[in-house]
Amino acid sequence: MKKLVLAAALAAAATTASAGAYSEPMIEAPVVVEETTSSSAGIILPLILLAVVAAAVAD
């Protein structure tokens, strides 16, 4: 009788150790950081040129 209880206990312990299905590991996507340039630098030069042309025309 002791062997039967011991066998049942070992069988129960073995089934819980292997319970569950294999799932693939979760891989997080890499973080992409884009550096942006200020758009005000692209408009300052034309505004300065416009001011120079306007000053030249006003004279």
Backbone torsions as a table, in degrees:
resi	resn	phi	psi	omega
1	MET	NA	-37.8	179.8
2	LYS	-65.1	-36.6	179.9
3	LYS	-67.0	-36.1	179.5
4	LEU	-67.2	-42.2	178.4
5	VAL	-67.3	-40.9	178.6
6	LEU	-64.3	-41.2	178.0
7	ALA	-65.6	-39.8	178.7
8	ALA	-66.7	-39.8	179.0
9	ALA	-66.5	-42.2	178.1
10	LEU	-67.1	-37.0	178.5
11	ALA	-66.5	-39.8	179.2
12	ALA	-67.5	-39.0	179.5
13	ALA	-68.5	-34.8	-179.0
14	ALA	-71.9	-33.4	-178.9
15	THR	-74.1	-32.9	179.7
16	THR	-74.4	-25.2	179.8
17	ALA	-71.5	-29.8	-177.4
18	SER	-107.9	16.2	-178.6
19	ALA	-73.7	150.6	177.6
20	GLY	97.9	158.4	-179.1
21	ALA	-101.5	158.6	177.6
22	TYR	-74.9	130.1	175.9
23	SER	-121.7	142.8	-178.9
24	GLU	-68.8	144.3	179.9
25	PRO	-66.9	145.0	179.3
26	MET	-80.3	124.9	179.2
27	ILE	-111.2	121.5	-179.4
28	GLU	-80.1	144.0	178.6
29	ALA	-71.6	143.8	179.4
30	PRO	-68.1	148.4	-179.8
31	VAL	-85.9	126.9	-179.5
32	VAL	-106.7	123.3	179.5
33	VAL	-114.1	121.2	179.0
34	GLU	-101.4	133.3	175.7
35	GLU	-89.8	128.0	-179.6
36	THR	-104.9	144.6	175.6
37	THR	-94.4	151.0	-179.2
38	SER	-71.6	135.6	-178.5
39	SER	-78.4	-14.0	-179.2
40	SER	-69.7	-25.6	178.8
41	ALA	-68.0	-29.6	179.5
42	GLY	-76.9	-16.9	-178.0
43	ILE	-105.8	-16.9	-177.9
44	ILE	-67.0	-44.3	-178.3
45	LEU	-61.2	-48.2	176.9
46	PRO	-61.9	-34.3	178.3
47	LEU	-67.4	-38.1	177.3
48	ILE	-65.4	-43.9	178.0
49	LEU	-62.4	-39.5	178.5
50	LEU	-64.1	-41.0	178.5
51	ALA	-65.3	-38.2	178.8
52	VAL	-66.6	-43.5	179.3
53	VAL	-65.0	-41.5	179.8
54	ALA	-65.0	-37.3	177.9
55	ALA	-68.8	-35.8	179.4
56	ALA	-69.7	-37.0	179.7
57	VAL	-71.2	-35.9	-178.1
58	ALA	-67.6	-25.3	-179.3
59	ASP	-77.0	NA	NA
